[in-house]
Amino acid sequence: AEVSFLSALLAWRRDKDKDRAVTLLTEAVDIHFRSIKGVSMGLEYFVKFNPDFLIEIAREYMQHCGTDPLLSGGAGEVSLELSTAQKLLEIICRAVPGQLEALFLLARARYFRGDREGALRSLEQCLKFNP
């Protein structure tokens, strides 16, 4: 998974090849989740889950989303990259609820999707964990 992730970074930063970078990010996510499939919940699971690595992947996906939020209510077309980043961040937040960076990025993803209320809920959770 790490090799695919690093290849995605190279594809984007060196070659400016967005499609290849996104394909490699998707591959990294698939490989990563296949590697933890079947591992029982416990210390080994959380070590292999590696939320910090998944956050880095989500952050890379969000680089390809643009910077303009959709209108409130989500009217408009949501990019595949933004949808994937949001799903990944939701998985991280369910597994590690106190992960502030993931909560903040999830709030940002929801804001860009036009879900202002969802973004506000995520930010309120951040404040609950770190007033």
N, C-alpha and C positions, 0 to 999 in steps of 0.2 A: 504494500500500500504506500509505503514511504517513497519508493522509487517512482511510482506513478505520480505521486504528489510533486516530487521534485522535478519530474519531467514536465508536468503541467506548468510549474513556475518558469522553467526554461522556455517552454513553448510560448508563453505570454511575454515574459520580460525580454528575451533575446529576439524571438522571431515575430512577436506581435500577432501570433496566430490564435485568435480567440477560440475558434471551433476546436482546434486540437487541444488547447488548454482545458476547455470544458469537458471534452471527451475523456481526457486523462484524469481530471478531477472525479468524474463519475466512476471511472475504473478504480480509482483509489478508494472511494467510498464502498464500492461493491466488494473489493478485496478485503477491506478492513472489516466489514460486517460479516463476511463469510468466515473470517478468522476467529470471530468470537461466537459464532453460531454453535450452540450446543454446550457452551461453557456455563456451568451453574452459577447462579448469583452468589457472589462472595468476593473475597479479596482478589482472586485471580481474574474474575470477570472485570472488575473495575480497573485493574492494571492493564488488561488487554483492551478495554473500552477506550481508554486514553482520550478523555474529553478535550484535552488541550490540542491534540492533533486534529480532532474533528472540528474544533473551533477555527483552527487555521484553514482547514478546507472550506468551511462556511464563509470565512472572511474572503477567501479567494473567489468563491462563487459570487459574492456580493460586489466584487470589483467589476464584474462584467454586467452589472444590472443597470447602470446609469445612475444619475443623481437626482432625477426629478420624480417626486412621489406622484402616485396616481391620485385622481380626485377622491374626495371622501366617499366612502361607500364602495370603493374598489371598482368604479366604472373605468373600463379600459382593459387593455391586454397586459397581463402579468408575464414577465419573462420567465422562461424555464429556469434560468439561473437563480432568480429570486425565489421562485417556488421551492427549488431544491434546497437552497440555503435555509429557508424558513423551516422546512420539514426536518432538516438535519439539526437545526438549533432547538426545535421542539423536542426531538429525541434526547438531546443532551440535557435540556432543562428538566425533562421527566426523570432521567437517570440520576442527575446531580442537581437537585433543585436550588442549591445555594451557589451555583456557579455564576457569579455576577457578570462576567464578561459575556457569557452565553445569553443571559437575560437581557443585557443591554443590546447586543446584536439582534436578538429576537425582536426587541422593541423597534429597532431601526428597520428591520425587514418588514414588520407589520406596518410601520409608518409609510414605507415606500409602496406597499400594496394598497394604501388608502384606508387601512384599518386603524384609525386614530385611537379608538377606544381600546383596542387590543394592545396597541403600543403603550398607551397610558397605564394599562393594567400591568404590563411587563415592567415598566419603570417604577410603578408602585411596589412591585415585588422586590426590585433592586433596593429601594429605600427601606423596605421592611428588613432585609438582611443586613444592610449597611446604612444605618441612619446617619 
